[in-house]
Amino acid sequence: MCDQTFLAIVFGPCDKCSNEKPLRAVYIKSEQLSYCSLCVEMMATEGLHENETLASLKNEAESLKGKLEEERAKLHDVELHQVAERVEALGQFVMKTRRTLKGHGNKVLCMDWCKDKRRIVSSSQDGKVIVWDSFTTNKEHAVTMPCTWVMACAYAPSGCAIACGGLDNKCSVYPLTFDKNENMAAKKKSVAMHTNYLSACSFTNSDMQILTASGDGTCALWDVESGQLLQSFHGHGADVLCLDLAPSETGNTFVSGGCDKKAMVWDMRSGQCIQSFETHDSDINSVRYYPSGDAFASGSDDATCRLYDLRADREVAIYSKESIIFGASSVDFSLSGRLLFAGYNDYTINVWDVLKGSRVSILFGHENRVSTLRVSPDGTAFCSGSWDHTLRIWA
Amino acid sequence: MAQAPTDPSSAEAADPEESSPNMIVYRKIEDIITRMQDDKTGGVPIRTVKSFLSKIPSVVTGADIVQWLMKNLSIEDQGEAIHLGSLIAAQGYVFPISDHVLTLKDDGTFYRFQAPYFWPSNCWEPENTDYAIYLCKRTMQNKARLELADYEAENLARLQRAFARKWEFIFMQAEAQVKIDRKKDKTERKILDSQERAFWDVHRPVPGCVNTTEMDIRKCRRMKNPQKVKKSVYGVTEESQPQSPVHVPSQPVRKTTKEDFRKQITFLNLQIDRHCLKMSKVAESLIAYTEQYVEYDPFITPAEPSNPWISDDAALWDIEMSKEPSQQRVKRWGFSMDEVLKDPVGRDQFLRFLESEFSSENLRFWLAVQDLKKQPLQDVTTRVEEIWQEFLAPGAQSAINLDSHSYEKTSQNVKDPGRYTYEDAQEHIYKLMKSDSYARFLRSNAYQDLLLAKKKVNN
């Protein structure tokens, strides 16, 4: 007969969870305790957890990054411009300034189009926000903000209001009134509150919600009526400089770019970051979705623009030239997505063939940095704003 | 000789200011300037030119610079090279020896390279005291070439008024500088004087010229030490400067914590599990999209009847406002259901077609949920209830057909009403419409007539 050892099972209240269960002896710092088997298991894993040092976590993150790169590289079977060789080359472009809007007393920092395809709102360093009918070049509304450097402005989808903000750390909404007796500033509504400058703002598909980006490193979604914060987006490691909403009718996502060189795609419902891209060498000043919503372009202080595809989860094109050494401040696509217009700090606008990766045209005209650029809602023109105090409409 | 940092990340670790946007540009320009002056590798010819009774030391012509830029930076267009050269001059790295305005001309005009001491990358922010000393010094020297320009004379007068109390100090500093300068070799002085003048042309530009030292306020926070006493060009130590209001001290860099890494690891695992498309598929998709929409892109296919911005005629917009959609517009509705839903006229046609078939409840539900998400927060609860009553409650007037799982989930959601209460249901209905209602719409007589009717007229 073989020796058999019997384990005496003690039954009683667990020293940790107090449940009546079969107990086991556990030694913690030379003290003997009686834990139930469940608590023993939990303690074992928690202990492991605490033993995770900063270094081991960092290593794990690094090795996962490597694995991710490996997986992505497997799908990198060809370059976009190679496949695009079969696409017909674009003809010569004649793009000229068709309108020049003068009236700002200092650097123009931001502009946005109204859905009616001709009105625009622009903001500048001296605190002035102006609404123009850019087709006639008439100024229709003007308001002076209580702060300087109004870095962000947006037109409401209804065309009945504008939003703006900057060094005041806020985003305010002004209803547009045609009553000459009414002072626009009187009906001002403060909506967003950040802890640093407001760098970008955009209405969602409604006058009732605004999405903001700030130098405090966060983005936020606000209810205009109540000023309530609906959702905040944390993840950037530095100032967020730009954002763009996905063009889908059903989508609930947006992309943001920041001084941490990252472009991040967010789920507006949950506040979670869905995808992240980090290939630029410097601040990302501008992000804009490709019209299908499957990709987006970015413009950066590293003097390049890049195209990132969301389905491939990687950068798919770089738009750069040896002779372009100044940062790109603002980018936007033509309606079909074939052309990318980019405004630069060297006062020029470069037009890129998105598919082939080549530069199609360079536009001179501004006498100082181009700070903002948007294509009109029907794609018939684009507007550029500059530190030379003017805005230009090009077609 | 300045060298551009080869590894941005290591440079950044050593000096956070190296990665500031202005510095990135300065280093690139310095790289270009260095190569331009390197005669071993085909740099520009820098010579001493004889002129009347004197010699002009160390100059190069504008044409030579333009040519060098075109050859070495692969610039095809001369205008582009001139523009880049002008920017390099405006930043203060090269300057015309006989002009305060910093621009580059493609001709025999003479230019000189700036001394590294005066390079913008040294982060000079010279105070007015330095400028006063400089202007004062110029008036002490009897040389025609050092005579003050009108705007400089005005600046000097202004500074004399502003610094009335310490003018004696400034005068003394100027005298000291003149003494130091006199000791230098004649040729060296010519060069240094011009470089010093070019420095001030950057920091106190001619009225009407761009001040290239202006900074984007969003990028200012990365300044190395905003509170430090600004260094003087002439070695003058001043009482401590008040902190400039422009320099908002940057937040201390947060160290990455264990929690940060754990979040990163979760995120990375999610990304690894993500199903991604191959580049070839993605490329095909991007190309296909642009090819489909190219006829709608006014930059590539001229708009009909005309582009309002070019012809000054708003006819195109008037046509689009009318309820009669063009054949091209109707064709676009066939590209995807999103196109129909995006276009108010298309949406209207789609709805009417479904109503004619007594199957419009799905689309009306979808539209109601879209509308719900656009409401102000305070109205959300009411709208959620209204939608429930009309589309989902037992015995609802426009009952939609949801599978039991979605229905269960939605009834739970309604108990805590919010903008996303019907998100799940809406997704289901969207998919259903896409495969069913939308496909039928495109085949319908109503749609086909619209699509073809105009064609017949054109033919």
Interface residues (C-beta under 8 A of the other chain):
Chain A: E52 L54 L57 K58 E60 A61 L64 K65 K67 L68 E71 R72 L75 H76 D77 V78 E79 L80 Q82 V83 A84 V87 L90 F93 M95 R98 R99 K117 R118 F135 W149 M151 L167 Y197 S199 T204 N205 S206 D207 M208 Q209 G215 D223 V224 E225 S226 Q228 L230 D239 L241 S248 E249 T250 C259 R269 C273 Q275 S276 D281 S282 D283 Y290 P291 S292 D294 A295 D301 D302 A303 D309 R311 A312 D313 R314 V316 K321 E322 S323 I325 F326 G327 S334 L335 S336 G337 R338 L339 N345 D346 Y347 T348 V354 L355 I362 F364 E367 N368 D378 G379 T380 A381 W387 D388 I393 A395
Chain B: P8 S19 P21 I24 V25 K28 I29 I32 L69 L73 S74 I75 D77 G79 E80 A81 H83 L84 L87 V210 E214 I217 R218 K219 R221 T256 T257 K258 F261 R262 Q264 I265 F267 L268 N269 Q271 I272 R274 C276 L277 K278 M279 S280 K281 V282 A283 E284 S285 L286 I287 Y289 T290 E291 Q292 Y293 V294 Y296 D297 P298 F299 I300 A303 N307 P308 W309 I310 A314 L316 W317 E320 D338 L341 K342 Q370 K373 K374 Q375 P376 L377 Q378 R419 Y420 E423 Q426 E427 Y430
